[in-house]
């Protein structure tokens, strides 16, 4: 199965679930129409214009599974120009999602629709972009879908269920199977291999044996896909309910070696703090534990913390050293890991902001261990908060998640120590507004006190006062001026 290349036998078809899905098929499709009355109106307009239209893919799959349907995707015999003509005067807004790919976006009330001409995407072996060929009928369009569970359709306006590739059985079987040979399907669009991993994490599905075999054989084909498309699919996987299972698929099939090589590289290492797990297993566990702590954040799922948890130890392979007594060390793997994380995220075209945030968290993830048993001074606590800045809550999550020891006494000790640190942070924040720490004198006041103009010396003085603020907390203005003048004279 796709969840593990070591076991390629998919689970047997759940006949009870098949019967249940079949029995409720009409009911669930009626519920779909009741919840989305736009389907009836849209279907009637296309039918009156002599065109076919069908709801297709994820919305049909999710409706049959009893999941919430949010995005409505349609396929039609109409060309993009004909689509626009049919919805003119009915749609509130239309926009060009991708005319070259046959897709027109439509808004009707609160519903957002994408309507695409029957098509078949194919890749030139040397190209990163798909070659679009428009189709002529629904059956051919469904044959070019990624997996059979996404190759089911509902013809409008009559809600005729179309399943020519056994998608309903595969839905009950929780199996990812391609409508055509997986080598052909993945050759047409190699990103479908990453999509398989995403569905493992998102839906809890498994891959049919031939799908897994094709992914292993064709893993290098992913290299023709643009970094942006790979990144977007990786994000969907990471934001799924169970990303670890999907990540295992990427590693076991060799795809990760092409898109995120730092992850499989961790399999070769042993973590000096967690001897029962290699660094790879430890990193996956940290990701799972970070997800469990996301309730501390205002919005979730959170891509930044999930990336940081996954990548926090990627500096270890580069920093591994063996000592004379047979021990292994990974000194400065936090700093090296932050640089590697930044380099990989830039290669995947992540926005600068999230790249900066993830690399900062990776660099700071060991800082807590300098806290010992709670001996940090107020100055050290202030610096911890200042360095984390707006990432403080995520750093709390990452640091707590990074404890994967099976030693319950040690785990409890670490938890209590971090509880103590958070308490001290809260107390100092209440007293000093740590998140917005500034020197007691601003730049203008520094120039006035020292009788100097703008320049390098003002910056040096500012940093001196900031360090003084960290060490001693807020000072009255006269004491800050006195300290500044003493520093200036000694300088």
C-alpha positions in Angstrom: 0.0 0.0 0.0 1.0 3.6 -0.5 1.3 4.2 3.2 4.3 1.9 3.4 6.3 0.5 0.5 7.0 -2.5 2.6 3.4 -3.7 2.5 1.8 -3.3 -0.9 -1.4 -5.2 -0.3 -4.4 -3.0 -0.1 -7.2 -3.8 2.4 -10.1 -5.9 1.0 -13.2 -4.1 -0.2 -15.6 -3.3 2.6 -18.8 -4.7 1.1 -20.8 -3.2 3.9 -19.5 0.2 3.1 -20.1 -0.3 -0.6 -23.7 -1.3 0.2 -24.1 1.7 2.4 -22.7 4.1 -0.1 -24.9 2.6 -2.8 -28.0 2.7 -0.6 -27.4 6.3 0.4 -26.2 7.4 -3.0 -29.5 9.0 -4.1 -30.1 10.4 -0.6 -26.7 12.0 -0.4 -26.9 13.5 -3.9 -30.3 14.9 -3.1 -28.8 16.4 0.0 -26.1 17.9 -2.2 -28.6 19.5 -4.4 -30.6 20.8 -1.4 -27.5 22.3 0.1 -26.4 23.8 -3.2 -29.5 24.8 -5.2 -27.2 26.5 -7.7 -26.7 23.0 -9.2 -30.3 22.9 -10.5 -30.2 26.4 -12.0 -26.7 25.9 -13.6 -27.6 22.5 -15.0 -30.8 23.9 -16.6 -29.0 26.8 -18.2 -26.4 24.5 -19.9 -29.1 22.0 -20.9 -31.2 24.8 -22.5 -28.0 25.9 -24.4 -27.6 22.4 -25.8 -24.4 21.8 -23.7 -23.6 19.0 -21.2 -22.4 19.9 -17.6 -21.5 17.6 -14.7 -20.3 18.1 -11.1 -17.1 16.2 -10.9 -14.2 15.1 -8.7 -13.8 16.0 -5.1 -17.3 17.4 -4.5 -18.8 14.1 -5.6 -16.4 12.1 -3.6 -17.0 14.2 -0.4 -20.8 14.2 -0.8 -20.8 10.4 -1.0 -18.5 10.2 2.1 -20.9 12.5 4.0 -18.1 15.2 4.2 -18.8 18.9 3.8 -18.7 20.1 0.2 -17.3 23.6 -0.1 -15.7 23.8 -3.6 -17.9 23.1 -6.6 -16.0 21.9 -9.7 -17.7 21.2 -13.0 -16.8 19.8 -16.4 -18.7 20.7 -19.6 -18.8 20.2 -23.3 -18.9 24.0 -23.7 -15.8 26.0 -24.6 -14.6 28.8 -22.3 -16.3 31.4 -24.5 -19.6 29.4 -24.5 -19.4 29.0 -20.7 -19.2 32.8 -20.3 -22.1 33.3 -22.7 -24.3 30.8 -20.8 -23.8 32.3 -17.4 -24.0 35.9 -18.5 -26.8 37.6 -16.7 -27.1 34.8 -14.2 -23.7 34.8 -12.5 -22.8 37.7 -10.1 -19.2 37.6 -11.3 -17.1 35.7 -13.7 -13.3 35.6 -14.0 -10.7 34.0 -16.1 -9.2 31.3 -13.8 -7.2 29.8 -16.7 -8.7 30.2 -20.1 -5.8 28.3 -21.7 -6.7 25.4 -19.5 -10.4 25.8 -20.3 -11.5 27.1 -16.8 -13.8 29.9 -16.0 -14.6 31.0 -12.5 -18.1 32.0 -11.5 -19.6 33.4 -8.3 -23.4 33.0 -7.7 -24.4 34.3 -4.3 -22.1 32.7 -1.7 -21.1 29.9 -4.1 -17.8 29.8 -5.9 -17.7 27.6 -9.0 -15.1 26.5 -11.4 -16.3 25.3 -14.8 -13.8 23.6 -17.1 -14.2 22.3 -20.7 -13.7 18.6 -21.1 -10.0 18.1 -21.3 -6.9 15.9 -21.0 -3.6 17.3 -19.7 -0.4 15.8 -20.9 3.3 16.7 -20.3 6.0 16.9 -22.8 9.0 14.9 -21.4 11.2 18.0 -21.3 8.5 20.5 -20.2 7.4 21.7 -16.8 4.0 22.8 -18.1 1.1 20.6 -19.1 -0.1 20.6 -22.8 -3.8 21.1 -22.8 -6.0 19.1 -25.1 -9.7 19.7 -24.9 -11.9 16.6 -25.0 -15.3 15.9 -26.5 -17.2 13.8 -23.9 -17.5 13.1 -20.2 -16.1 9.6 -20.4 -12.9 10.7 -21.9 -12.6 13.5 -19.4 -13.1 11.1 -16.4 -10.5 8.7 -17.8 -7.9 11.5 -17.4 -8.7 12.2 -13.8 -6.0 11.4 -11.2 -7.8 8.6 -9.3 -11.0 6.7 -9.6 -12.4 8.2 -6.4 -12.1 11.6 -8.2 -13.4 10.2 -11.5 -17.0 10.1 -10.5 -19.5 12.7 -11.8 -23.1 13.8 -11.4 -24.7 15.0 -14.6 -26.9 18.0 -14.3 -29.6 18.9 -14.0 -31.0 15.4 -13.3 -28.4 14.2 -10.9 -27.4 11.2 -12.9 -24.5 9.4 -11.1 -21.7 8.5 -13.5 -19.0 6.0 -12.3 -17.4 4.3 -15.2 -14.1 3.4 -13.4 -15.4 1.8 -10.2 -14.8 4.8 -8.0 -17.5 3.9 -5.6 -15.9 0.5 -4.9 -12.5 2.2 -4.4 -14.1 4.7 -2.1 -15.4 2.0 0.1 -12.1 0.2 -0.2 -10.2 3.4 0.8 -8.0 2.7 -2.2 -6.3 5.1 -4.6 -6.3 3.6 -8.1 -5.9 5.4 -11.4 -8.6 5.2 -14.1 -6.0 4.3 -16.7 -2.6 2.7 -16.1 -0.7 4.6 -13.4 2.4 4.8 -15.6 0.3 6.7 -18.2 -1.5 8.8 -15.6 1.7 9.8 -13.8 3.4 10.4 -17.1 0.6 12.8 -18.1 0.9 14.7 -14.8 3.7 13.6 -12.4 2.3 15.8 -9.7 -0.4 13.1 -9.2 2.2 11.1 -7.4 2.4 13.7 -4.7 -1.4 14.0 -4.8 -1.5 10.4 -3.9 0.6 11.0 -0.8 -1.7 14.0 0.1 -4.9 11.8 -0.1 -3.2 9.3 2.2 -2.8 12.0 4.8 -6.1 13.8 4.0 -8.5 11.0 3.6 -6.7 8.0 5.2 -6.7 6.2 1.8 -4.1 3.6 0.7 -2.5 3.1 -2.7 -3.2 0.1 -4.9 -0.1 -2.0 -5.5 0.4 -0.9 -9.1 0.1 2.8 -8.1 2.9 2.4 -5.5 5.1 0.5 -8.0 4.6 3.2 -10.6 5.5 5.9 -8.0 8.7 4.2 -7.2 9.6 3.6 -10.8 8.7 7.2 -11.9 9.8 9.2 -8.9 12.4 11.1 -10.9 9.6 12.3 -13.2 8.5 14.8 -10.5 11.5 16.9 -11.4 9.8 18.3 -14.5 7.0 19.8 -12.4 7.5 23.4 -11.3 8.6 24.2 -7.8 5.5 26.2 -7.1 3.2 23.3 -7.9 5.2 20.9 -5.8 5.2 23.4 -2.9 1.4 23.8 -3.1 0.8 20.1 -3.1 3.3 19.7 -0.2 1.4 22.4 1.7 -1.9 20.5 1.2 -0.3 17.4 2.6 1.2 19.1 5.6 -2.1 20.8 6.4 -4.1 17.5 6.2 -5.4 15.7 9.3 -2.7 13.0 9.2 0.3 14.4 7.3 2.8 11.9 8.7 1.3 9.0 6.8 1.5 11.0 3.5 5.1 12.0 4.3 6.0 8.3 4.7 4.7 7.7 1.2 6.9 10.5 -0.2 10.0 9.0 1.5 9.2 5.3 0.8 8.6 5.9 -2.9 11.6 8.1 -3.4 9.7 11.2 -4.2 11.0 13.0 -1.1 14.5 12.5 -2.3 13.6 14.7 -5.3 11.4 17.4 -3.6 12.5 17.4 0.1 15.8 15.4 0.3 16.5 16.7 3.8 13.7 14.5 5.1 14.9 11.0 4.0 18.5 12.0 4.9 17.4 11.9 8.5 16.9 8.1 8.3 20.6 7.6 8.4 21.1 9.4 11.7 20.6 8.6 15.4 19.4 11.3 17.8 21.7 11.6 20.8 18.8 12.6 23.0 16.3 10.0 21.8 18.2 6.8 21.3 15.0 4.8 20.8 14.3 6.6 17.6 16.3 7.7 14.6 16.1 11.4 13.8 13.6 10.7 11.0 11.1 9.0 13.3 11.8 11.6 16.0 11.0 14.4 13.5 7.7 12.7 12.4 6.7 12.3 16.1 7.5 16.0 16.8 5.3 17.0 13.9 2.4 14.9 15.3 2.9 16.3 18.8 3.1 19.9 17.4 -0.3 19.3 15.7 -1.8 18.2 19.0 -0.7 21.5 20.5 -2.0 23.7 17.7 -5.1 24.5 19.8 -2.8 27.1 21.5 -2.9 29.1 18.3 -5.7 31.4 17.1 -5.8 29.8 13.6 -5.2 26.2 12.7 -4.0 24.2 11.0 -0.8 26.2 11.0 1.7 25.7 8.1 4.5 27.5 9.8 4.6 25.3 12.9 4.2 22.1 10.9 7.1 23.0 8.6 9.3 24.0 11.5 8.5 20.7 13.4 9.3 18.7 10.3 12.5 20.5 9.5 13.8 21.3 13.0 16.6 18.7 13.0 17.6 18.7 9.3 21.0 20.1 10.4 22.0 16.9 12.1 23.3 15.0 9.1 25.7 17.9 8.4 26.9 18.2 12.0 27.3 14.6 13.1 30.5 13.9 14.9 31.7 10.8 16.7 33.6 11.3 20.0 36.4 9.1 21.3 34.0 7.2 23.7 31.7 6.2 20.9 29.1 8.9 21.5 27.7 11.1 18.7 27.2 14.8 18.7 25.4 17.3 16.6 26.8 20.6 17.8 25.2 23.7 16.2 22.7 21.6 14.2 20.2 24.3 15.1 22.1 27.0 13.2 23.0 24.7 10.3 19.4 23.5 10.1 18.1 27.0 9.9 20.3 27.7 6.9 19.3 24.4 5.2 15.6 25.1 5.9 15.9 28.6 4.3 17.7 27.1 1.3 15.1 24.4 0.7 12.1 26.7 1.2 13.6 29.2 -1.3 14.1 26.4 -3.8 10.4 25.5 -3.3 9.5 29.2 -3.8 8.0 29.8 -0.4 7.1 33.4 0.4 9.9 35.3 2.3 7.8 35.7 5.4 7.1 32.1 6.1 10.7 31.2 5.1 12.0 33.6 7.7 9.6 32.4 10.3 10.4 28.7 9.8 14.2 29.2 9.7 13.9 31.3 12.9 12.0 28.6 14.7 14.5 26.0 13.6 17.4 28.2 14.9 15.7 28.8 18.2 14.4 25.3 18.9 17.2 24.4 21.3 17.3 27.6 23.2 15.1 26.3 26.0 17.6 23.6 26.9 19.9 26.3 28.1 17.3 27.0 30.8 18.4 24.0 32.7 16.2 23.5 35.8 15.0 27.1 35.8 18.2 29.0 36.5 17.7 31.6 33.8 17.9 35.2 34.9 15.2 37.7 34.1 17.7 39.0 31.5 17.9 35.6 29.8 14.1 35.3 29.8 13.7 38.8 28.2 16.2 37.8 25.4 14.3 34.6 24.8 11.1 36.5 24.3 12.8 39.2 22.2 14.5 36.7 19.9 11.2 34.8 19.4 9.2 38.0 18.8 5.8 37.2 17.3 6.8 33.5 17.0 6.9 33.0 20.7 3.7 30.9 20.9 4.9 28.7 18.0 8.3 28.4 19.7 6.5 27.2 22.9 4.7 24.6 20.8 7.8 23.4 18.9 9.9 23.2 22.1 7.2 21.2 23.9 6.7 18.9 20.9 10.4 18.3 20.6 10.3 16.1 23.8 9.8 12.5 22.6 11.5 10.7 25.4 9.8 7.5 26.6 11.3 8.2 30.1 8.2 9.4 31.9 10.1 11.0 34.7 12.3 13.0 32.3 9.3 14.0 30.2 7.5 15.3 33.3 10.6 17.2 34.4 10.9 18.9 31.0 7.2 19.7 31.0 7.4 21.3 34.5 10.5 23.2 33.6 8.8 24.7 30.5 5.7 25.4 32.5 7.9 27.4 34.8 9.5 29.3 31.9 6.1 30.2 30.5 5.0 31.4 33.9 8.0 33.6 34.3 7.5 35.0 30.8 3.9 35.8 31.6 4.9 37.5 34.9 7.6 39.6 33.1 5.3 40.5 30.2 2.7 41.7 32.7 5.3 44.0 34.2 7.3 45.1 31.2 5.4 44.3 27.9 8.3 42.1 26.7 7.0 41.7 23.2 7.7 45.3 22.5 10.9 45.9 24.4 12.7 49.0 23.4 15.6 50.9 25.0 14.7 53.5 27.6 15.9 56.2 25.3 15.0 56.5 21.6 17.4 57.6 18.8 16.5 61.3 19.0 17.0 61.4 22.8 20.4 59.6 22.4 21.6 62.2 19.9 20.4 65.0 22.2 22.1 63.5 25.3 25.4 62.8 23.5 25.4 65.9 21.3 25.9 63.9 18.1 24.1 63.7 14.8 22.8 60.6 12.9 25.3 57.9 12.2 26.9 54.7 13.3 27.4 55.9 16.9 23.7 56.3 17.4 23.1 52.6 16.4 25.9 51.5 18.8 24.4 53.5 21.6 20.9 52.1 20.9 22.2 48.5 21.1 24.0 49.3 24.4 20.8 50.7 25.9 18.8 47.7 24.6 21.3 45.3 26.2 21.0 47.3 29.4 17.2 47.1 29.2 17.5 43.3 28.9 19.9 43.0 31.8 18.3 45.4 34.3 14.7 45.8 33.1 13.1 49.3 32.6 15.1 52.2 34.1 14.1 55.7 35.0 15.2 58.2 32.3 17.8 59.8 34.6 19.5 56.4 35.3 19.4 55.5 31.6 21.1 58.8 30.7 23.7 58.3 33.4 24.5 54.8 32.1 24.6 56.1 28.5 27.0 58.9 29.3 29.3 56.5 31.3 29.3 54.1 28.3 30.1 57.0 25.9 32.9 58.2 28.1 34.5 54.8 28.5 34.1 54.2 24.7 
